[in-house]
Amino acid sequence: MWPSSALADIAMRRLETYHHPYPFRHLKYESAGHLILVPGGPRTMRTLRLQVDGMSDWLLSMGGTPKADAEAGVDAWRSLLDFLEASVKGR
């Protein structure tokens, strides 16, 4: 779809450059595509049809593999829960 990991790296550099005061982290997963879902989400969908006027015939590949996406989703969910817990506790 677009180089989301490279764009996230740019965002990370900006946060560092401007000394963003809150914790931030870019999670990267080898072989995962653009469709990282929380645990329990559908794992068979590999494409997305745009719901935009004039583009509804476009079918976009999400990349990655179902296994890598599922593993990334589990890890990202755990990381999110850890982040939220640490934030609530003020760490």
C-alpha beads as a LAMMPS data file, in Angstrom:
LAMMPS data file: protein, C-alpha beads

91 atoms
90 bonds

1 atom types
1 bond types

-500.0 500.0 xlo xhi
-500.0 500.0 ylo yhi
-500.0 500.0 zlo zhi

Masses

1 110.0

Atoms # bond

1 1 1 0.000 0.000 0.000
2 1 1 2.669 2.507 1.098
3 1 1 5.952 2.273 3.018
4 1 1 4.303 2.548 6.439
5 1 1 7.327 1.267 8.367
6 1 1 9.638 3.803 6.707
7 1 1 7.108 6.574 7.369
8 1 1 6.855 5.489 11.011
9 1 1 10.663 5.689 11.219
10 1 1 10.435 9.316 10.033
11 1 1 7.837 10.015 12.718
12 1 1 10.102 8.439 15.345
13 1 1 13.030 10.630 14.269
14 1 1 10.832 13.722 14.565
15 1 1 9.716 12.722 18.038
16 1 1 13.356 12.272 19.037
17 1 1 14.491 15.507 17.359
18 1 1 11.860 17.577 19.126
19 1 1 12.297 15.740 22.461
20 1 1 8.747 14.433 22.687
21 1 1 8.049 14.215 26.439
22 1 1 6.058 10.970 26.435
23 1 1 7.135 7.377 25.760
24 1 1 7.036 6.228 22.147
25 1 1 8.070 3.060 20.353
26 1 1 7.830 1.745 16.808
27 1 1 7.006 -1.957 16.729
28 1 1 8.253 -3.729 13.587
29 1 1 7.427 -7.304 12.652
30 1 1 9.316 -9.322 10.060
31 1 1 7.033 -10.725 7.332
32 1 1 3.943 -8.985 8.716
33 1 1 1.860 -6.943 6.337
34 1 1 -0.419 -3.972 6.738
35 1 1 -3.213 -5.974 8.365
36 1 1 -2.077 -6.483 11.959
37 1 1 -5.202 -7.035 14.025
38 1 1 -5.883 -7.581 17.686
39 1 1 -6.152 -11.214 18.777
40 1 1 -9.381 -12.859 17.725
41 1 1 -9.730 -10.788 14.559
42 1 1 -10.220 -12.357 11.126
43 1 1 -7.097 -13.970 9.688
44 1 1 -8.227 -14.964 6.217
45 1 1 -8.650 -11.508 4.672
46 1 1 -5.576 -10.618 2.577
47 1 1 -7.003 -7.818 0.438
48 1 1 -9.058 -4.678 0.926
49 1 1 -11.547 -3.192 -1.527
50 1 1 -11.634 0.604 -1.406
51 1 1 -15.015 2.091 -0.561
52 1 1 -14.308 5.412 -2.274
53 1 1 -16.270 6.867 -5.179
54 1 1 -14.455 6.123 -8.419
55 1 1 -12.095 3.630 -6.797
56 1 1 -14.417 0.842 -5.686
57 1 1 -12.939 -1.503 -8.286
58 1 1 -9.476 -1.227 -6.688
59 1 1 -8.387 -4.249 -4.674
60 1 1 -5.356 -3.636 -2.451
61 1 1 -3.065 -6.370 -1.148
62 1 1 -2.302 -6.104 2.559
63 1 1 1.046 -7.922 2.186
64 1 1 2.610 -10.194 4.763
65 1 1 1.481 -13.662 5.674
66 1 1 -1.488 -14.705 7.823
67 1 1 0.870 -16.340 10.359
68 1 1 3.152 -13.292 10.662
69 1 1 0.156 -10.941 10.895
70 1 1 -1.438 -13.070 13.638
71 1 1 1.811 -13.248 15.643
72 1 1 2.360 -9.499 15.214
73 1 1 -1.195 -8.832 16.365
74 1 1 -0.709 -10.832 19.551
75 1 1 2.589 -9.123 20.344
76 1 1 1.297 -5.637 19.473
77 1 1 -1.749 -6.194 21.694
78 1 1 0.468 -7.293 24.614
79 1 1 2.719 -4.276 24.040
80 1 1 -0.287 -1.946 24.002
81 1 1 -1.621 -3.392 27.268
82 1 1 1.832 -3.053 28.881
83 1 1 2.074 0.554 27.683
84 1 1 -1.358 1.412 29.049
85 1 1 -0.655 -0.255 32.381
86 1 1 2.657 1.603 32.744
87 1 1 0.965 4.871 31.790
88 1 1 -1.759 4.438 34.381
89 1 1 0.841 3.655 37.045
90 1 1 2.884 6.697 36.006
91 1 1 6.027 4.852 34.924

Bonds

1 1 1 2
2 1 2 3
3 1 3 4
4 1 4 5
5 1 5 6
6 1 6 7
7 1 7 8
8 1 8 9
9 1 9 10
10 1 10 11
11 1 11 12
12 1 12 13
13 1 13 14
14 1 14 15
15 1 15 16
16 1 16 17
17 1 17 18
18 1 18 19
19 1 19 20
20 1 20 21
21 1 21 22
22 1 22 23
23 1 23 24
24 1 24 25
25 1 25 26
26 1 26 27
27 1 27 28
28 1 28 29
29 1 29 30
30 1 30 31
31 1 31 32
32 1 32 33
33 1 33 34
34 1 34 35
35 1 35 36
36 1 36 37
37 1 37 38
38 1 38 39
39 1 39 40
40 1 40 41
41 1 41 42
42 1 42 43
43 1 43 44
44 1 44 45
45 1 45 46
46 1 46 47
47 1 47 48
48 1 48 49
49 1 49 50
50 1 50 51
51 1 51 52
52 1 52 53
53 1 53 54
54 1 54 55
55 1 55 56
56 1 56 57
57 1 57 58
58 1 58 59
59 1 59 60
60 1 60 61
61 1 61 62
62 1 62 63
63 1 63 64
64 1 64 65
65 1 65 66
66 1 66 67
67 1 67 68
68 1 68 69
69 1 69 70
70 1 70 71
71 1 71 72
72 1 72 73
73 1 73 74
74 1 74 75
75 1 75 76
76 1 76 77
77 1 77 78
78 1 78 79
79 1 79 80
80 1 80 81
81 1 81 82
82 1 82 83
83 1 83 84
84 1 84 85
85 1 85 86
86 1 86 87
87 1 87 88
88 1 88 89
89 1 89 90
90 1 90 91
